[in-house]
């Protein structure tokens, strides 16, 4: 169901807004981009070998559920990582990247109305823009819930009025969060699931950064929500875990009843993952060493960031993910200044958020921040952050 005119409410693309901001503005130095979260890692040799071995299967239609080998690998990783025993045949499906699943999921839970009104789907603010597009495409009403520093950068869903919660059919929640890198603890997850049970909505747990962290592994939804995992769909990605965004391979898992609906819907949409990609994905989900190597690289990058920017008053290390969420007062102004003076491209935090009071830019929870993606080679990140530190220190002096 797509309601006429509702898609017009989509916020502009973050990167289109950034391109417009910097258009016709010459960079102050050789350009370096820290704007896009595009991992720049080496492709593990076993991934290339798996694709090569199964290359002839590009000539076959792939099954929607993947192969038995993929199912075993995906279920095995979920068991190792979250301690959850899922039935591979009924509770796990492959995705063409996490975004595909996140976009399609609202279609299976959004009725014509709920509690006498338009169905609501909750999302954090700031947010991954796929969420908003998916909600509107399903005909639901997006309700943006601020995720501010005072609440640990986690949205306070429980504070919403009864009139909203009664119409809620789903809630997007990202942990570790993009852009802030905040991680939910058990009490937060339990509160969220208690709300889902009380008001009959589904939790869409976007956990694509679950294997990128500095200290303790982030607690996952499947570690808290026990079998049969009612009202839960959780999403995972090899783009982040394995640094393989071009593979376009992910997982959706959870409630068997919801998964049956999801599988039936995807049978119509037809987004099967090609068999050579399935084979490579099975190998990646089964291997932990390449993930440990990648995590060590991110730790090195964050240590560098702390060394170069740690004295900035708005600096803090994330709990997970690969972004710095740096408070600078006015993110858009800072992004323009960094480009003009230093040639460093960063994303204004406001471009990932929405104004709580229309027309009042400072009510956007992302307004004071810039997002820096630490995904380049260490030498490139060092050069960029050195420039960022120099420009920001001018404003502090």
N, C-alpha and C positions, 0 to 999 in steps of 0.2 A: 504494500500500500504506500503510494507516494501522494501526499496531499498537495494540491496546486499552490504554488507560491511559497511553500515552506522552505524549499531549498535556497530561496533567495536570502534566507536568514543565515546562511553559512558565513562564517568569518572569512576574510580574505586569507589566502595562503601566506604563511609566515615568510616564505622565501620570496614570494612575489612582492610582499611589502618591503622586504629588505632590499631587493633589486631596485624598487622604486625610490627608496630612501637614498641609495648610493648612486643612482643614475646620474651621469654627467658630472660626478664628483671625482676628480682625479685622486688616486691613492698617494699617500705621502711617502711610500717606499714600495719596494718590490712586494706585490700582494701575497699574503698568506691567509688562507681561510681556516677559521676555527668555528665556522657557522654550522656545518652539516655533520651530523653524527654518522659518518661513513667510515667504518673500520678499515684501516689500512694494514692488514696483517698478511702474512704469507699463507698461501693455501696449503694445508697439510698434504704431503705427497699421497697419503692413502686415499684422500678424497679424489684426486685426479686419477689415481689408479682404478678406483671403483667405477668412475664414470667411463673410463676407457674400456674396462672389462665388460660393462653392460651397454656399451654404445649402440649395439645392434637393436636394443630394445626401444630406441627412439621410434622404431617402426611398429610399435605395439601400443594399443590403447591401455593406459594404466588403470588398475582398479582404484575406486574412490577411497578404499580403506588402506591402501598401500599393500605391501607384501608381508607374509609371515615374519620374514627376517626384520623388516622395519618395525613391525608391531612389537616383536620381542625386544629390539634395541630401545625403542621408545619407552616401553613399560619398564625395562631394566633401569634406564636412567631415572625415571620417576621414582622407582623404588629406592635407588641409591641416594638420590638427592633429597627426597621428601618423606621417605619411609611409607609410601602409600602403595597398596596393592590394588592395581586397576586391571580390569578384564580388557586385554588388548582388542578383543573382537567387538566390544560394546561401549567402551569408555575412552577410546583414543582414536584420533584421526590425524592424518598428515594435512598440512596446509601449504599453499603457495606463499609462504611467508606469513608472519603473524598478522600483518595488516589485513590480508584477505579474510582471515577468520574474524578479526575484530570488527570489520566492516559488515560482514554478513550476519553476525550473531543476533543483532536486534530484530532481524526479520522473523526469527522463530519464537520470539517472546512478546511481540507487540500486537495486542488485539485492537479492535476498532475503538474501544473505550475501556476505561477502568474507573470504578467508583464514580460513574456518571460524568466523566470528563475525558479529556485527551490524555492518553498514557504518557507518563513521565519516565525519562531515563536520566539518571544522575551522572555527572562527570566532574572530576576535579578541575579547579581553575587556579593556575595554568593547566593546559591539557595538550595531549597529542591530538592534532586536528582531525585525524581519522575518526575519532570518537564522535565529534559533532556532526560530521558528514553522515556517518552511519545512522545516528539517531534521527536526523531529519529525513534521510532517505527511507527510513522505516515508518515515517509518519508520526513519530513520537515527539514530545516536547523536551528539549534539553534543559536541564536545570544545572547551572554552573555553581559548584560548591567551593568556596575559597580554600586554598591550601597555603596558609601563611606560616611564617617563622614561629609565631607564638604558639602554634599547634603542631610544631615539629614538621611543618610542610605537608601535613596529611589532612585531607578534607574532613570536616566535622559533619558527617551525614546525619548523626543523631540530633543535631540542632535544628534540623529542618522542620517546618510546621507540619502538623498532621494533614492538612489539606494537600500537601505535596507528597508525603510518604504514602498516603492511601492510594494515590494514582501511580505510584512508582512500579514499573515492571522490571527494571534492571538498574544496576549501578556499575559504571566502569571504575576500576581502581587499579592503579599502577604501583607496584613495589618490587624493586627499587623504582622510585618515581622518576619520570622524565618531565621536567628538567632538573628537579632539585636533588635527586639522589637519596631521598628519604626512604626508610624501610619500616614497614609495619611490624610491631611486636605482637605477641599472642593476644594481649588484652584488646588491641585495636581490631584484630581479625575477629575475635569473639563478639565484640560489639557489632561489627558489620554483619556477621552472620545472624546474630540475634535480631537485628532490624529486618534482614531478608526474610527470616522466618515469621516475624510478627506481621509484616506487611505483604508477604507473598511475592517478593521480587528475586531476580537472579543476579548473582555477583559475576561480573566479567573481570576476572583477575588477570591483568596484563603483567606478566612476570618475565618479560623477555630479557631483563638484565639480571636475572637471579644468580647467574654464575660469575658476575663481575662485581667484586667487593674488595674492600681493603682489610677488614678485620674478620668478623664473624659472618658465616654464610647467612644471608637474609632468610628469615622464616617464611615459608611458603604457605599458600592457602591450603594445599593438600596435606600439609603437616598439622593443620589446626582443625579443618573440617573433616570429620571422620566419615567412613563409609556409611551410607551409599553416596555421599558427597552431593546431597540434594541442593538444588538452587546454586550450583557452582559450575562455571566453565572457566578453565584456566588456560592461558595461552603462553607458549614458549617458542623461542626462535634460535636458529643456528646463525642468524645474521649477527647477533650479539655474542652468544656463548662461544661460537667458533670463529667469529670474525669473517663470516661468509655471506655477506648481504646479497651477492649476486647469485647464490644458490637458490634463493627464494624458497626456503624450506622451514617449516615450523610444525608445531603440535597444538591441537586443542584437545582437552581432556576434562573429564568430570562426570557429572550426573548422567547415568545411562539413559534416562528418559529424554533429557535434553539432547544428548548426543544422537539418539535415534532420530529426533526431529532435524537436527543439524545435518546428519548424513542424508536424510531424504531430500532436504532442501538443496544440498550441494549436488545431489544426483541430477537435479534439474539444471542447476547452474553450470555443472560440468567442470569444476576447477581441479581436475586430477593433477597430481604431481607426477611428472615423467619418471619412468622406471629407472633410468640411470641416475637421476637425482635422488630417488628413493634409496637406491643402493648406497650412494655416497652419504646420504643422511644417516642411514643405519650405521655406517662406519663411524660417523662423527658423534652420534649419540652414545656409541659404545666406548669411545676413547676419552680418557680424562687428562692425559698428559698434555695434549695440545692446549687444553683449557687452562691448565696450571701455568703453562708458558705464557699464554695471553694475559692471564691475571697478573703475573709478575711484571709484564711490560706495563700494564696500567698502573701498578703500584709505583714503578719507577717514574712514570709520567706525573703522578700526583705528588710524589716526593719532590720532583723538580718544581712543580707548581707552587708547593708550599714554600720552597726555598726562594723562589722569585717573587711571589705575590703574598706570602704569608703575613707580611707586615701591613698589608692593606686592611683597613678596618672592616671591610665588607667580605673578607675572605673566610671561607670555612670548607673543610673537606667533606665530600659526600660520603654516605654510608655504602652506597652502591652505584653502579652505572659508570659512565665515562665522561660525565659533564661536570664542569664547574658552574655553579649558580652564584654569580658574584654580584653583591650589592654595590651599586655605584651612584645611587640617588635618582638618576633619570636614565634608564637603559637606552632609550632611543638616541638621546643626545650623546651619550657615551659611545654608542656604536658608530655614529657619524664622525665623532672626533677621532676615534681610533683608526678609522679608514682614512680620514683626511690627513692626519698627522703621522700615522705609522703604517698604513697599508694593511692593517689587520681587520679581517672581516669576522664579526661576531653577530650573534642574533639578539636583538632586544627582547627582554623577557616579556614585555607587553604584547609582542607578536604571537606569543603562545597563550595569552590570556584574554579575558573579556572584562570590560568595565562592569562593575556592579551597579553603578549609577550611570546610565548612558550620557555621553558627552563630558564626563568627568574622568579624564585619563588617569588621574592618580588613584582612582578606586579600582583600577585593574591590579590584581595582586602581583602581576609580573612587572609592573611599571618600574620599580627601583633596580631591576636586575638586568644583567646580560648573561647569556649562556655561551660557554666556551667548550667546544668538543675537543677532548684530548685524544684524538684518533690518528694523528699524523706520526711520522717518525720523530724520535726524540729530539734530534737536532732542529727539525722544523718547529716543533713545539717550543723548544728553548728560545729560538730566535723570536717567535711570535710573543711569548710571554714576557720576554725581556722588553720588547717594545710596549706591550700593554702596561707593564709596571712603570715604565718611564712616563707614559702619557698620564696615567692615573695619578702619579705622584705630583705632577704639575698642578692638578686640581686640589691637592691636599696641602700644598705649600702656601 
